[in-house]
């Protein structure tokens, strides 16, 4: 089905008219109602819309409504059944059995079975999915004794809480019959997704919009409430804010508006501007080093770079106070794993200069020690700002930085596939457990080209061992101790630097109901969202 321009404009106009209605119309009747079109702001396009191949909030915000995972995170922060209805682990932690939901069909009408889960786990998550490659590193086999049972076998123990938390992001299932026997990275379903979710893909017009409509055969009877979701690409942040204020758009998530507009709109009574519903997705500004570069292979140079950047100043003057210095790669809002401790690299320009001198990189006649190329992955408005701040900060200590501006896809390819960078900066997202999406930035062995993994030319046997031991430790107290040792080691070696600690912000029209009611709501399925 191709949505006509007239139909799309009618949908947008209807949404705008709905947003213009007085809130008093709904005040007397807060019962959920069916119907309506939700229009969502997207600041950038993705080249792939398959969450079984690409773990990214830019993918989830669209395709988590179309493609479902085995589990999600419920309102209480605990794993909630989706395509899996129950799970059980063997005492040794090496076997995990999932019972799968019966009566579920793919959007093309074929049945969902354990064969789909088996294929995704072994052929997509383990081989291609960034973060999934590490999570499933020791997955050896998936048995399918019947169409609704999948038994995962691991060569090393995997803690059940870790696996379940990870599968909310790294357990999306796409149809085996669509991908098997194809070049999975070039399969057309990567941009025209087929799933089991509450909404069915309709069309993707590059540079314009993505459209999905209500799935009439959804397994949750009576859901979803909405008739259609339209994701509009609005790259200009001022235009996106204007679209919200005029009712053409009802939602912008994951800090896609300018920080000044986020600050301004929080006083507008028509919107909720909040980190509510994003608790499971803390994130950081990162500085990544290419250790193939002689200067950056010296830990003293990396430490000097960290000491030269005044993170507190950046937080207060560029992030509107919505961030703080990170004490390491585990954020403070993760009490199960956060080891505490002081900030390892306080701003100290004299210390930075001394470290560079000690490493043998004296200033030349023009005051320059050496030059570096920096590639920003422009996840958000602050990333290029942080790139410029890094450039200016390092100039103060004699390091000249050239900034290479690319779109997101080009930057990801340049850094993680071509390794054609010296420094990189972007966002890292913490997903509740270090083993889900954080330790993969440090552990060696990720396939070349996997975004947001260790492609830096750095390897440590000790760090690899700590990562593997912590990910396989069943005892929670021992896991926390191991992660404390790991944080101490990577803070000291500084293979890359997590500079800030932050929370995502959403701007939501108050016409929307049941929104942000789970800890990773922008990446959830929105089956119970209504207007």
LODO-845184 format. One record per residue (C-alpha): residue number from 1; residue in one letter; chain; x, y, z. Coordinates in Angstrom, 3 decimals, always signed. Layout:
N
NUM,A,A,X,Y,Z
...
//
This chain:
531
1,X,A,+0.000,+0.000,+0.000
2,X,A,+1.340,+3.452,-0.941
3,X,A,-0.033,+6.375,+0.995
4,X,A,-0.999,+9.153,-1.391
5,X,A,+0.183,+12.703,-0.847
6,X,A,-3.462,+13.738,-0.374
7,X,A,-3.988,+11.069,+2.281
8,X,A,-0.819,+12.037,+4.085
9,X,A,-1.717,+15.720,+4.085
10,X,A,-5.168,+14.839,+5.341
11,X,A,-3.618,+12.813,+8.151
12,X,A,-1.301,+15.648,+9.112
13,X,A,-4.135,+18.171,+8.939
14,X,A,-6.303,+15.950,+11.109
15,X,A,-3.514,+15.630,+13.640
16,X,A,-3.028,+19.399,+13.656
17,X,A,-6.734,+19.960,+14.144
18,X,A,-6.783,+17.474,+16.987
19,X,A,-3.859,+19.216,+18.667
20,X,A,-5.621,+22.553,+18.341
21,X,A,-8.655,+21.383,+20.302
22,X,A,-8.980,+22.618,+23.837
23,X,A,-7.817,+20.197,+26.466
24,X,A,-11.200,+20.656,+28.153
25,X,A,-12.754,+18.499,+25.440
26,X,A,-11.001,+15.494,+26.953
27,X,A,-11.225,+16.469,+30.578
28,X,A,-14.572,+14.788,+31.151
29,X,A,-13.665,+11.526,+29.418
30,X,A,-10.305,+9.979,+30.138
31,X,A,-11.260,+6.558,+28.839
32,X,A,-8.956,+5.322,+26.059
33,X,A,-10.406,+5.859,+22.608
34,X,A,-9.559,+4.273,+19.287
35,X,A,-8.514,+6.258,+16.253
36,X,A,-6.295,+9.167,+15.408
37,X,A,-2.947,+9.800,+13.776
38,X,A,+0.240,+10.410,+15.731
39,X,A,+2.980,+12.393,+14.001
40,X,A,+6.495,+11.969,+15.381
41,X,A,+9.541,+14.110,+14.710
42,X,A,+12.682,+12.426,+13.390
43,X,A,+15.810,+14.550,+13.058
44,X,A,+17.784,+12.137,+10.895
45,X,A,+17.335,+9.141,+8.619
46,X,A,+18.644,+5.640,+9.159
47,X,A,+19.933,+3.520,+6.297
48,X,A,+18.548,+0.419,+7.957
49,X,A,+15.298,-0.122,+9.867
50,X,A,+15.976,-3.618,+11.164
51,X,A,+16.474,-3.765,+14.959
52,X,A,+17.726,-7.367,+14.667
53,X,A,+20.720,-5.986,+12.751
54,X,A,+21.157,-2.477,+14.161
55,X,A,+20.749,-1.536,+17.827
56,X,A,+20.036,+2.192,+17.833
57,X,A,+17.446,+4.546,+19.276
58,X,A,+17.061,+5.967,+15.765
59,X,A,+15.914,+2.512,+14.661
60,X,A,+13.878,+1.642,+17.756
61,X,A,+11.786,+4.799,+17.729
62,X,A,+10.311,+3.606,+14.432
63,X,A,+10.522,-0.158,+14.156
64,X,A,+9.774,-1.162,+17.750
65,X,A,+6.166,-0.427,+16.805
66,X,A,+6.419,-2.832,+13.855
67,X,A,+8.936,-5.484,+14.963
68,X,A,+8.718,-6.966,+18.476
69,X,A,+11.304,-8.324,+20.890
70,X,A,+11.081,-11.379,+23.104
71,X,A,+10.712,-9.164,+26.189
72,X,A,+10.430,-5.492,+27.076
73,X,A,+10.901,-3.532,+30.292
74,X,A,+7.637,-3.049,+32.161
75,X,A,+6.473,-0.035,+34.185
76,X,A,+8.076,-1.556,+37.287
77,X,A,+11.455,-1.769,+35.558
78,X,A,+11.306,-5.562,+35.374
79,X,A,+11.305,-7.722,+32.226
80,X,A,+7.812,-8.012,+30.750
81,X,A,+6.626,-10.722,+28.324
82,X,A,+6.189,-9.851,+24.659
83,X,A,+6.909,-12.624,+22.124
84,X,A,+8.207,-14.751,+24.986
85,X,A,+5.631,-15.509,+27.668
86,X,A,+7.946,-17.120,+30.226
87,X,A,+11.575,-18.109,+30.734
88,X,A,+13.690,-20.313,+32.931
89,X,A,+17.421,-20.845,+33.402
90,X,A,+19.290,-23.958,+34.437
91,X,A,+21.172,-23.820,+37.775
92,X,A,+24.529,-23.590,+35.973
93,X,A,+23.330,-20.613,+33.889
94,X,A,+24.217,-22.285,+30.597
95,X,A,+20.711,-23.131,+29.380
96,X,A,+17.804,-20.700,+29.084
97,X,A,+14.383,-21.884,+27.944
98,X,A,+11.830,-19.491,+26.464
99,X,A,+8.183,-20.325,+26.025
100,X,A,+6.848,-18.348,+23.069
101,X,A,+3.489,-16.738,+22.529
102,X,A,+1.031,-18.819,+20.518
103,X,A,-1.316,-17.522,+17.841
104,X,A,+1.025,-14.744,+16.666
105,X,A,+1.321,-14.057,+12.940
106,X,A,+3.721,-11.994,+10.899
107,X,A,+2.293,-9.049,+9.024
108,X,A,+2.411,-11.144,+5.838
109,X,A,+0.134,-13.742,+7.471
110,X,A,+2.653,-16.508,+8.174
111,X,A,+2.923,-17.913,+11.724
112,X,A,+5.581,-16.826,+14.197
113,X,A,+7.446,-19.872,+15.594
114,X,A,+10.551,-20.901,+17.482
115,X,A,+12.339,-21.334,+14.136
116,X,A,+12.230,-17.554,+13.771
117,X,A,+13.848,-17.085,+17.176
118,X,A,+16.507,-19.684,+16.400
119,X,A,+17.397,-17.997,+13.112
120,X,A,+17.571,-14.496,+14.601
121,X,A,+19.703,-15.572,+17.558
122,X,A,+22.275,-17.532,+15.551
123,X,A,+22.355,-15.704,+12.216
124,X,A,+21.542,-12.071,+13.053
125,X,A,+22.101,-11.300,+16.743
126,X,A,+25.272,-13.378,+17.080
127,X,A,+26.831,-12.513,+13.720
128,X,A,+25.742,-8.996,+12.829
129,X,A,+23.908,-7.077,+15.576
130,X,A,+26.104,-4.444,+17.187
131,X,A,+26.156,-5.251,+20.928
132,X,A,+24.474,-8.586,+20.137
133,X,A,+27.739,-10.052,+18.912
134,X,A,+29.228,-9.706,+22.393
135,X,A,+26.064,-10.655,+24.281
136,X,A,+25.705,-13.874,+22.280
137,X,A,+29.443,-14.545,+22.033
138,X,A,+29.132,-17.857,+23.898
139,X,A,+25.794,-18.922,+22.420
140,X,A,+26.379,-22.335,+20.856
141,X,A,+22.952,-23.543,+19.766
142,X,A,+19.216,-22.881,+19.962
143,X,A,+17.015,-25.960,+20.127
144,X,A,+13.403,-25.848,+18.938
145,X,A,+11.657,-28.956,+20.342
146,X,A,+8.277,-27.524,+19.335
147,X,A,+6.998,-24.392,+17.535
148,X,A,+6.644,-22.474,+20.794
149,X,A,+9.803,-23.396,+22.711
150,X,A,+13.317,-22.053,+22.137
151,X,A,+16.178,-23.391,+24.276
152,X,A,+19.385,-21.341,+24.241
153,X,A,+22.616,-23.206,+25.014
154,X,A,+25.736,-21.300,+26.126
155,X,A,+29.283,-22.525,+26.646
156,X,A,+29.646,-20.110,+29.575
157,X,A,+27.004,-19.127,+32.122
158,X,A,+24.891,-16.064,+31.332
159,X,A,+22.974,-14.422,+34.217
160,X,A,+19.256,-14.521,+33.465
161,X,A,+18.677,-10.884,+34.595
162,X,A,+21.404,-9.756,+32.176
163,X,A,+19.973,-11.712,+29.260
164,X,A,+16.412,-10.512,+29.858
165,X,A,+17.437,-6.863,+30.235
166,X,A,+19.530,-7.124,+27.105
167,X,A,+16.821,-8.753,+25.026
168,X,A,+14.571,-5.710,+25.434
169,X,A,+17.004,-3.990,+23.055
170,X,A,+18.859,-6.921,+21.503
171,X,A,+16.054,-9.462,+21.152
172,X,A,+13.969,-8.133,+18.256
173,X,A,+12.742,-10.886,+15.942
174,X,A,+12.298,-10.592,+12.168
175,X,A,+10.815,-13.356,+9.961
176,X,A,+13.133,-16.205,+9.065
177,X,A,+11.277,-16.883,+5.818
178,X,A,+12.042,-13.343,+4.620
179,X,A,+15.775,-13.319,+5.437
180,X,A,+17.051,-16.877,+5.219
181,X,A,+19.077,-17.553,+2.089
182,X,A,+19.501,-13.846,+1.277
183,X,A,+22.227,-11.269,+1.757
184,X,A,+20.797,-10.151,+5.087
185,X,A,+22.529,-6.772,+5.004
186,X,A,+20.994,-5.936,+1.614
187,X,A,+17.551,-7.487,+2.133
188,X,A,+14.734,-5.088,+1.099
189,X,A,+12.952,-5.830,+4.387
190,X,A,+15.670,-3.843,+6.154
191,X,A,+13.907,-0.671,+4.986
192,X,A,+10.394,-2.125,+4.623
193,X,A,+10.175,-4.066,+7.889
194,X,A,+7.830,-7.000,+8.457
195,X,A,+7.034,-7.773,+12.072
196,X,A,+4.423,-8.982,+14.536
197,X,A,+3.849,-5.619,+16.205
198,X,A,+0.795,-3.407,+16.699
199,X,A,+1.544,-1.386,+13.548
200,X,A,+2.236,-2.517,+9.979
201,X,A,+4.741,-0.808,+7.730
202,X,A,+3.144,+1.161,+4.875
203,X,A,+5.857,+3.223,+3.211
204,X,A,+9.198,+4.960,+3.555
205,X,A,+9.768,+8.040,+1.416
206,X,A,+13.376,+9.151,+1.763
207,X,A,+13.719,+12.608,+3.175
208,X,A,+9.975,+12.855,+3.831
209,X,A,+8.342,+10.328,+6.123
210,X,A,+7.784,+6.761,+7.294
211,X,A,+4.213,+5.544,+7.755
212,X,A,+2.750,+2.593,+9.661
213,X,A,-0.905,+1.738,+10.193
214,X,A,-2.882,-0.249,+12.737
215,X,A,-2.403,-4.035,+12.598
216,X,A,-5.961,-5.450,+12.689
217,X,A,-4.646,-8.917,+13.578
218,X,A,-2.468,-7.888,+16.496
219,X,A,-2.241,-10.526,+19.221
220,X,A,-3.128,-8.029,+21.951
221,X,A,-6.873,-7.923,+21.367
222,X,A,-8.334,-4.426,+21.188
223,X,A,-4.960,-2.808,+20.566
224,X,A,-3.456,-0.607,+19.305
225,X,A,-5.603,+2.472,+19.844
226,X,A,-4.043,+4.633,+17.135
227,X,A,-4.958,+4.224,+13.464
228,X,A,-1.622,+5.370,+12.109
229,X,A,+1.795,+6.712,+13.006
230,X,A,+3.658,+9.099,+10.713
231,X,A,+7.334,+9.778,+11.384
232,X,A,+8.319,+13.039,+9.688
233,X,A,+11.927,+13.853,+8.897
234,X,A,+12.561,+17.424,+9.997
235,X,A,+16.282,+18.066,+10.085
236,X,A,+16.019,+21.772,+10.894
237,X,A,+15.615,+21.995,+14.654
238,X,A,+13.812,+25.347,+14.560
239,X,A,+11.333,+23.939,+12.039
240,X,A,+10.815,+20.890,+14.255
241,X,A,+10.037,+23.064,+17.276
242,X,A,+7.628,+25.117,+15.158
243,X,A,+5.920,+21.910,+13.978
244,X,A,+5.333,+20.949,+17.599
245,X,A,+3.987,+24.360,+18.519
246,X,A,+1.563,+24.407,+15.587
247,X,A,+0.327,+20.866,+16.267
248,X,A,+1.748,+19.298,+13.118
249,X,A,+3.897,+17.054,+15.323
250,X,A,+2.952,+15.692,+18.736
251,X,A,+6.188,+14.079,+19.894
252,X,A,+9.944,+14.597,+19.716
253,X,A,+12.085,+12.167,+21.720
254,X,A,+15.752,+11.428,+22.392
255,X,A,+16.948,+15.062,+22.502
256,X,A,+16.204,+15.685,+18.823
257,X,A,+15.279,+19.332,+19.409
258,X,A,+17.803,+22.042,+20.094
259,X,A,+18.804,+22.361,+23.721
260,X,A,+17.566,+25.955,+23.736
261,X,A,+14.118,+24.832,+22.544
262,X,A,+14.031,+22.065,+25.147
263,X,A,+14.735,+24.703,+27.758
264,X,A,+12.114,+27.080,+26.318
265,X,A,+9.304,+24.561,+25.793
266,X,A,+9.437,+23.278,+29.367
267,X,A,+7.446,+26.377,+30.362
268,X,A,+4.778,+25.835,+27.661
269,X,A,+1.689,+24.274,+29.323
270,X,A,+0.793,+22.351,+26.141
271,X,A,+3.794,+20.053,+26.493
272,X,A,+5.540,+17.786,+28.902
273,X,A,+9.304,+18.260,+28.616
274,X,A,+10.836,+15.562,+30.737
275,X,A,+13.244,+12.644,+31.132
276,X,A,+10.325,+10.545,+32.427
277,X,A,+10.119,+7.270,+30.537
278,X,A,+13.815,+7.400,+29.669
279,X,A,+15.189,+6.044,+32.930
280,X,A,+16.545,+2.889,+31.270
281,X,A,+18.567,+4.865,+28.735
282,X,A,+21.232,+7.014,+30.345
283,X,A,+23.815,+8.271,+27.871
284,X,A,+27.248,+9.848,+27.641
285,X,A,+29.316,+12.112,+25.427
286,X,A,+32.342,+10.098,+24.398
287,X,A,+35.864,+10.729,+23.142
288,X,A,+37.209,+7.778,+21.147
289,X,A,+40.887,+7.298,+20.299
290,X,A,+42.359,+5.473,+17.305
291,X,A,+45.235,+3.614,+18.943
292,X,A,+46.801,+2.920,+15.540
293,X,A,+47.998,+6.516,+15.700
294,X,A,+51.379,+6.531,+17.457
295,X,A,+50.645,+9.513,+19.682
296,X,A,+47.274,+8.131,+20.834
297,X,A,+48.736,+4.704,+21.597
298,X,A,+50.540,+6.408,+24.516
299,X,A,+48.264,+6.476,+27.558
300,X,A,+49.893,+9.719,+28.723
301,X,A,+48.590,+11.480,+25.617
302,X,A,+45.076,+10.124,+26.180
303,X,A,+45.145,+11.241,+29.795
304,X,A,+46.418,+14.664,+28.731
305,X,A,+43.480,+15.057,+26.346
306,X,A,+41.013,+14.210,+29.126
307,X,A,+42.661,+16.654,+31.557
308,X,A,+42.531,+19.414,+28.911
309,X,A,+38.734,+19.389,+28.510
310,X,A,+36.669,+21.289,+31.083
311,X,A,+33.578,+19.052,+31.198
312,X,A,+31.883,+21.106,+33.925
313,X,A,+32.106,+24.235,+31.750
314,X,A,+30.686,+22.339,+28.770
315,X,A,+27.797,+20.993,+30.836
316,X,A,+26.819,+24.369,+32.238
317,X,A,+27.289,+26.464,+29.118
318,X,A,+26.342,+24.112,+26.287
319,X,A,+24.040,+21.492,+27.865
320,X,A,+21.957,+23.927,+29.945
321,X,A,+23.030,+22.091,+33.077
322,X,A,+21.471,+18.824,+31.882
323,X,A,+24.649,+16.801,+32.329
324,X,A,+27.492,+16.122,+34.707
325,X,A,+30.975,+14.659,+34.652
326,X,A,+31.036,+10.878,+34.342
327,X,A,+33.081,+8.893,+36.840
328,X,A,+33.522,+6.092,+34.330
329,X,A,+31.543,+3.976,+31.884
330,X,A,+28.856,+2.929,+34.424
331,X,A,+26.465,+5.788,+35.289
332,X,A,+25.438,+6.730,+38.798
333,X,A,+21.780,+5.843,+38.086
334,X,A,+22.756,+2.147,+37.883
335,X,A,+23.041,+1.291,+41.607
336,X,A,+23.363,-2.439,+40.945
337,X,A,+26.715,-1.839,+39.233
338,X,A,+27.916,+1.714,+39.898
339,X,A,+31.191,+1.444,+41.857
340,X,A,+31.290,+5.056,+43.021
341,X,A,+34.573,+6.892,+43.242
342,X,A,+35.865,+10.283,+42.203
343,X,A,+36.144,+11.722,+38.736
344,X,A,+39.403,+10.354,+37.338
345,X,A,+40.431,+13.226,+35.039
346,X,A,+39.541,+16.653,+36.463
347,X,A,+40.212,+19.687,+34.302
348,X,A,+43.900,+20.505,+34.724
349,X,A,+45.629,+22.159,+31.784
350,X,A,+49.028,+22.247,+33.492
351,X,A,+48.845,+18.521,+34.144
352,X,A,+47.904,+17.953,+30.487
353,X,A,+50.905,+19.971,+29.283
354,X,A,+53.228,+18.073,+31.627
355,X,A,+51.977,+14.689,+30.406
356,X,A,+52.544,+15.647,+26.775
357,X,A,+56.046,+16.888,+27.546
358,X,A,+56.752,+13.648,+29.431
359,X,A,+55.539,+11.621,+26.442
360,X,A,+58.056,+13.418,+24.245
361,X,A,+55.673,+15.669,+22.317
362,X,A,+57.151,+19.101,+22.896
363,X,A,+55.687,+22.206,+21.329
364,X,A,+57.210,+23.148,+17.976
365,X,A,+58.246,+26.664,+16.911
366,X,A,+54.598,+27.499,+16.136
367,X,A,+53.438,+26.084,+19.482
368,X,A,+51.949,+22.945,+17.942
369,X,A,+52.857,+19.470,+19.195
370,X,A,+50.991,+17.408,+16.574
371,X,A,+47.710,+17.400,+14.627
372,X,A,+44.658,+15.093,+14.808
373,X,A,+41.508,+14.492,+12.735
374,X,A,+38.241,+14.362,+14.677
375,X,A,+35.047,+12.771,+13.286
376,X,A,+31.789,+13.573,+15.147
377,X,A,+28.919,+11.064,+14.964
378,X,A,+26.178,+13.657,+14.985
379,X,A,+23.603,+11.887,+17.144
380,X,A,+22.490,+15.199,+18.632
381,X,A,+22.989,+18.939,+18.485
382,X,A,+25.578,+18.892,+21.244
383,X,A,+27.896,+16.425,+19.456
384,X,A,+29.322,+18.900,+16.923
385,X,A,+29.404,+21.470,+19.714
386,X,A,+31.450,+19.075,+21.835
387,X,A,+33.678,+18.446,+18.819
388,X,A,+34.372,+22.156,+18.513
389,X,A,+34.892,+22.404,+22.279
390,X,A,+37.438,+19.574,+22.071
391,X,A,+39.148,+21.345,+19.158
392,X,A,+39.429,+24.610,+21.094
393,X,A,+40.471,+22.883,+24.335
394,X,A,+43.249,+20.880,+22.699
395,X,A,+44.544,+23.950,+20.859
396,X,A,+45.323,+25.375,+24.303
397,X,A,+47.763,+22.522,+24.951
398,X,A,+49.350,+22.525,+21.485
399,X,A,+47.291,+19.856,+19.698
400,X,A,+45.790,+21.023,+16.415
401,X,A,+42.457,+19.356,+15.581
402,X,A,+40.776,+19.222,+12.170
403,X,A,+37.038,+18.391,+12.345
404,X,A,+35.694,+16.167,+9.541
405,X,A,+31.955,+16.741,+9.143
406,X,A,+29.955,+13.768,+7.783
407,X,A,+26.369,+12.579,+8.039
408,X,A,+25.672,+9.884,+10.648
409,X,A,+25.968,+6.955,+8.250
410,X,A,+29.188,+8.308,+6.755
411,X,A,+30.708,+8.920,+10.178
412,X,A,+29.829,+5.414,+11.391
413,X,A,+31.424,+3.893,+8.315
414,X,A,+34.512,+6.095,+8.559
415,X,A,+35.126,+5.267,+12.233
416,X,A,+33.998,+1.672,+12.677
417,X,A,+34.532,+0.201,+9.213
418,X,A,+37.329,+2.207,+7.585
419,X,A,+39.128,+3.194,+10.848
420,X,A,+39.888,+6.503,+9.114
421,X,A,+39.981,+8.809,+12.146
422,X,A,+42.190,+9.908,+15.012
423,X,A,+39.549,+11.112,+17.462
424,X,A,+35.795,+10.552,+17.335
425,X,A,+32.984,+11.870,+19.476
426,X,A,+29.344,+10.942,+19.778
427,X,A,+26.946,+9.329,+22.229
428,X,A,+27.075,+6.066,+24.140
429,X,A,+23.855,+4.679,+25.600
430,X,A,+23.818,+2.651,+28.811
431,X,A,+21.063,+0.053,+28.913
432,X,A,+20.756,-1.016,+32.528
433,X,A,+23.595,-3.563,+32.624
434,X,A,+27.218,-3.000,+31.536
435,X,A,+27.199,-6.177,+29.447
436,X,A,+24.317,-5.026,+27.254
437,X,A,+25.895,-2.165,+25.335
438,X,A,+28.834,-0.759,+27.310
439,X,A,+31.563,-3.369,+27.694
440,X,A,+31.407,-4.026,+23.928
441,X,A,+33.107,-0.640,+23.499
442,X,A,+36.129,-2.079,+25.308
443,X,A,+36.248,-5.809,+24.562
444,X,A,+38.239,-6.989,+21.563
445,X,A,+36.794,-9.273,+18.911
446,X,A,+33.784,-7.384,+17.543
447,X,A,+33.304,-7.763,+13.776
448,X,A,+34.832,-4.943,+11.766
449,X,A,+32.191,-2.375,+10.835
450,X,A,+29.926,-2.920,+13.873
451,X,A,+28.973,+0.563,+15.102
452,X,A,+29.699,+1.535,+18.697
453,X,A,+32.070,-1.360,+19.354
454,X,A,+35.803,-1.620,+19.962
455,X,A,+37.252,-0.751,+16.565
456,X,A,+40.021,+1.356,+18.092
457,X,A,+43.064,-0.906,+17.681
458,X,A,+43.251,-1.420,+21.454
459,X,A,+43.217,-4.732,+23.281
460,X,A,+43.809,-5.816,+26.868
461,X,A,+43.795,-9.445,+28.013
462,X,A,+42.954,-8.301,+31.532
463,X,A,+40.003,-6.186,+30.399
464,X,A,+38.705,-8.946,+28.116
465,X,A,+38.888,-11.411,+31.002
466,X,A,+37.113,-9.074,+33.440
467,X,A,+34.365,-8.398,+30.893
468,X,A,+33.819,-12.097,+30.201
469,X,A,+33.980,-13.108,+33.859
470,X,A,+31.502,-10.402,+34.921
471,X,A,+29.099,-11.273,+32.107
472,X,A,+29.203,-14.958,+33.174
473,X,A,+28.981,-14.461,+36.947
474,X,A,+25.635,-15.577,+38.375
475,X,A,+26.116,-14.043,+41.850
476,X,A,+25.017,-10.347,+41.782
477,X,A,+27.487,-9.211,+44.464
478,X,A,+30.411,-10.842,+42.694
479,X,A,+29.309,-9.305,+39.391
480,X,A,+29.351,-5.828,+40.923
481,X,A,+32.832,-6.431,+42.348
482,X,A,+34.127,-7.563,+38.958
483,X,A,+32.658,-4.498,+37.270
484,X,A,+34.295,-2.313,+39.909
485,X,A,+37.663,-3.846,+38.963
486,X,A,+36.874,-3.340,+35.290
487,X,A,+35.966,+0.339,+35.755
488,X,A,+39.204,+0.950,+37.657
489,X,A,+41.223,-0.661,+34.870
490,X,A,+39.594,+1.168,+31.955
491,X,A,+39.621,+4.484,+33.801
492,X,A,+43.359,+4.021,+34.245
493,X,A,+44.126,+2.814,+30.718
494,X,A,+41.581,+5.188,+29.138
495,X,A,+41.149,+3.343,+25.802
496,X,A,+38.227,+5.723,+25.282
497,X,A,+36.715,+8.354,+27.517
498,X,A,+33.143,+8.693,+28.739
499,X,A,+33.152,+12.416,+29.491
500,X,A,+29.583,+13.244,+30.532
501,X,A,+26.599,+11.499,+32.118
502,X,A,+23.130,+12.511,+30.902
503,X,A,+19.434,+11.568,+30.504
504,X,A,+17.349,+11.765,+27.339
505,X,A,+14.562,+14.364,+27.125
506,X,A,+11.225,+14.026,+25.316
507,X,A,+8.796,+16.764,+24.325
508,X,A,+5.246,+15.398,+24.269
509,X,A,+1.919,+17.039,+23.528
510,X,A,-0.423,+16.691,+26.486
511,X,A,-3.070,+15.476,+24.032
512,X,A,-1.261,+12.120,+24.148
513,X,A,-2.264,+9.662,+26.856
514,X,A,-0.433,+6.650,+28.301
515,X,A,+2.873,+8.036,+27.110
516,X,A,+6.257,+7.536,+28.787
517,X,A,+4.783,+4.908,+31.123
518,X,A,+7.749,+2.502,+30.898
519,X,A,+11.491,+3.117,+31.445
520,X,A,+12.358,+2.874,+27.721
521,X,A,+9.098,+4.226,+26.366
522,X,A,+10.312,+5.947,+23.147
523,X,A,+11.733,+2.559,+22.116
524,X,A,+8.654,+0.575,+23.186
525,X,A,+5.687,-0.476,+21.006
526,X,A,+3.095,+2.223,+21.930
527,X,A,+0.225,-0.266,+21.698
528,X,A,-1.672,+1.495,+24.507
529,X,A,-0.969,+5.094,+23.412
530,X,A,-4.063,+7.119,+22.544
531,X,A,-5.088,+10.651,+21.616
//
